[in-house]
Amino acid sequence: MTADLLQLTRPTEFLDYESDEVQDFIDHAVKDRSADKKTNAIELYYAVRDGVFYEVYGADLSPEGLKASHTARAKSGFCLHKAALYAAAVRALGIPSRLVYGDVRNHLASPRLIEHIGGDVFFHGLTQVHLDGTWVKATPVFNKMLCKLYGMEALEFDGIHDSLYHPYAEGGGSMEFLVDHGAFDDVPYDFIIATMRSKHPNFLDKAGTGTVSGGRLADESTLTTSK
């Protein structure tokens, strides 16, 4: 492994995998820490996707709240939280990772969330992992149950192909990536907060270090409210 890749396996302020919380999460997620890296990357992907519930309301966007250890403990968060936890967990097993951010359209959302966001273009986070000599994008964000409620297919990950474009179960189409903000070695906290305040000011709480509270995204799906 090159020096540059080795650097991307180390803990950081936000990818704090030496914490008890992240280590416990890994212990419950993988069958064998000594297994090949692809196997462990896949197991961790599904543990983050489905073991950490995707929730946008009342999410902590403080520096502490965006640490991997906080998300591992809370078992809840949205893309910014879940991408960081996955990046930290794979690093703990010697797999280089980076965080990727972009602007997307056709995001999983309710009418209420779209109103808070201010439209259908969302700031989005995911993870890159280095497996078998190449970078692969992974998006362990929307858990399977929530995808079902919103008529979307949950994204799978095989450790070979990018897990990126969320397909819709009904009507075809998929999430559209509009802007790529690049890859980062750690959570770029100042950039994230500045972007959220600029693009989605009505989505933040009064302090600006969390999201609006009240309600649950699962309860706002049309499949749920129509029953």
C-alpha positions in Angstrom: 0.0 0.0 0.0 1.4 3.4 -0.9 2.0 6.1 1.6 -1.0 8.1 0.3 -3.3 5.2 0.7 -1.9 4.3 4.1 -2.8 7.8 5.2 -6.4 7.2 4.3 -6.6 4.3 6.7 -5.8 6.4 9.8 -8.3 7.8 12.3 -9.2 11.5 12.1 -11.1 13.9 14.2 -14.4 12.8 12.7 -13.5 9.3 11.5 -12.7 8.3 15.1 -12.7 4.6 14.7 -10.5 4.0 17.8 -13.5 4.9 19.9 -15.4 2.2 21.7 -18.6 3.0 19.8 -17.2 2.4 16.4 -15.3 -0.7 17.5 -18.5 -2.2 18.9 -20.3 -1.3 15.7 -17.7 -3.2 13.7 -17.8 -6.2 16.1 -21.5 -6.6 15.5 -21.2 -5.9 11.7 -18.5 -8.3 10.5 -18.1 -12.0 11.0 -14.4 -12.0 10.8 -12.1 -9.0 11.0 -9.3 -11.0 9.3 -11.5 -11.8 6.3 -10.6 -10.3 2.9 -11.2 -6.5 2.6 -13.9 -6.8 0.1 -16.0 -9.1 2.3 -15.6 -6.8 5.3 -16.4 -3.7 3.2 -19.6 -5.3 2.0 -20.7 -6.4 5.5 -20.0 -3.0 6.9 -22.0 -1.4 4.0 -25.1 -3.3 4.9 -24.6 -2.7 8.6 -24.5 1.1 8.1 -27.3 1.1 5.5 -29.8 -0.9 7.5 -28.4 -0.8 11.1 -28.4 3.0 11.2 -31.8 4.5 10.5 -32.0 7.2 8.0 -33.6 10.2 9.7 -33.3 13.9 8.6 -35.2 15.5 11.5 -33.6 16.5 14.7 -30.1 15.4 13.4 -27.0 16.8 15.1 -24.8 18.8 12.8 -22.4 20.0 15.5 -18.8 18.8 15.3 -19.5 16.1 17.9 -22.7 15.1 16.0 -20.9 14.4 12.8 -18.3 12.2 14.3 -18.5 8.5 13.4 -18.6 7.5 17.1 -21.8 9.7 17.6 -23.6 8.0 14.8 -22.5 4.5 15.9 -24.0 5.3 19.3 -27.2 7.1 18.1 -28.0 4.5 15.3 -29.6 7.4 13.4 -28.7 10.1 11.0 -28.8 11.1 7.3 -26.3 10.9 4.5 -23.6 13.1 6.2 -23.6 11.0 9.3 -23.8 7.6 7.7 -21.1 8.2 5.1 -18.7 9.3 7.9 -19.5 6.2 9.9 -18.9 3.9 6.9 -15.6 5.7 6.0 -14.4 5.3 9.6 -15.4 1.6 10.0 -13.7 0.5 6.8 -10.5 2.4 7.7 -10.5 0.5 11.0 -10.1 -2.7 9.0 -7.3 -1.3 6.8 -9.4 -0.2 3.8 -8.6 3.3 2.5 -11.6 5.6 2.4 -12.6 9.2 1.4 -15.8 11.2 1.7 -17.5 12.5 -1.4 -20.1 15.3 -1.5 -22.4 16.5 -4.3 -25.7 18.1 -5.2 -28.4 15.7 -6.3 -31.9 15.7 -7.7 -34.7 13.1 -7.2 -33.6 12.5 -3.6 -35.8 10.4 -1.3 -38.0 13.1 0.2 -41.4 13.9 1.5 -43.3 17.1 0.5 -42.6 18.6 4.0 -38.9 17.9 3.6 -38.8 19.4 0.1 -40.4 22.5 1.6 -37.7 22.7 4.3 -34.9 22.1 1.8 -36.3 24.7 -0.6 -36.7 22.5 -3.7 -35.7 19.1 -5.1 -31.9 19.7 -5.2 -30.1 18.3 -2.0 -26.6 18.4 -0.7 -25.6 14.8 -0.5 -22.8 12.7 1.1 -21.3 9.3 0.3 -18.1 7.3 0.6 -15.3 6.1 -1.6 -13.4 2.9 -0.6 -10.2 1.5 -2.2 -10.6 -2.2 -3.1 -8.5 -4.3 -5.4 -6.5 -1.4 -6.6 -9.4 0.9 -7.5 -11.7 3.5 -5.9 -15.4 2.4 -5.7 -18.2 4.7 -4.5 -20.6 3.4 -1.9 -23.8 5.0 -0.6 -24.9 3.1 2.5 -27.5 5.8 3.2 -31.2 4.9 2.7 -32.2 1.8 4.7 -34.2 -0.8 3.0 -37.5 -0.2 4.9 -37.5 3.5 4.2 -36.8 2.8 0.5 -39.8 0.5 0.3 -42.0 3.2 1.9 -40.9 5.7 -0.7 -41.1 3.4 -3.8 -37.4 3.2 -4.2 -35.0 0.2 -4.6 -32.4 0.0 -1.9 -28.9 0.4 -3.2 -26.8 -2.8 -3.1 -23.0 -3.0 -3.0 -20.7 -5.7 -4.3 -17.4 -4.1 -3.7 -16.7 -3.9 -7.4 -19.2 -1.5 -9.0 -20.2 2.0 -7.8 -23.3 2.0 -5.5 -24.5 5.4 -6.5 -27.7 6.0 -8.5 -30.8 5.2 -6.4 -33.3 3.7 -8.8 -37.1 4.2 -8.4 -39.2 1.1 -8.1 -42.1 2.8 -9.9 -41.9 4.9 -13.0 -38.2 4.3 -13.8 -35.5 6.9 -13.4 -32.9 7.4 -10.7 -31.3 10.0 -8.6 -29.5 12.6 -10.7 -26.1 13.9 -9.7 -25.7 17.6 -10.7 -22.5 18.8 -9.0 -19.5 16.9 -7.6 -17.8 18.8 -4.8 -14.9 16.4 -4.7 -13.4 13.8 -2.3 -12.1 14.6 1.2 -9.8 12.8 3.6 -11.9 13.8 6.6 -15.3 15.4 7.2 -14.9 19.0 5.9 -16.9 20.5 8.7 -16.7 24.2 7.8 -17.5 23.5 4.2 -20.5 21.3 5.1 -22.0 23.8 7.5 -21.4 26.8 5.1 -23.1 24.8 2.3 -26.0 23.8 4.4 -26.6 27.3 5.6 -26.3 28.6 2.1 -28.4 26.0 0.2 -30.8 24.8 2.9 -31.2 27.5 5.6 -34.8 26.5 6.4 -33.7 23.0 7.1 -31.5 24.0 10.0 -32.6 24.7 13.6 -32.2 28.2 15.1 -28.7 27.5 16.3 -27.6 26.3 12.9 -25.9 23.2 14.2 -28.8 20.8 13.8 -31.8 20.1 11.6 -35.4 21.1 12.3 -37.1 18.7 14.7 -40.6 17.3 14.7 -41.9 14.4 12.7 -40.3 11.4 11.2 -39.5 10.9 7.5 -40.9 7.4 7.6 -44.3 8.7 8.7 -44.3 11.3 5.8 -44.2 8.8 3.0 -47.2 8.7 0.8 -47.4 4.9 1.3 -47.6 5.4 5.0 -50.0 8.3 5.1 -52.4 6.8 2.6 -53.1 3.8 4.7 
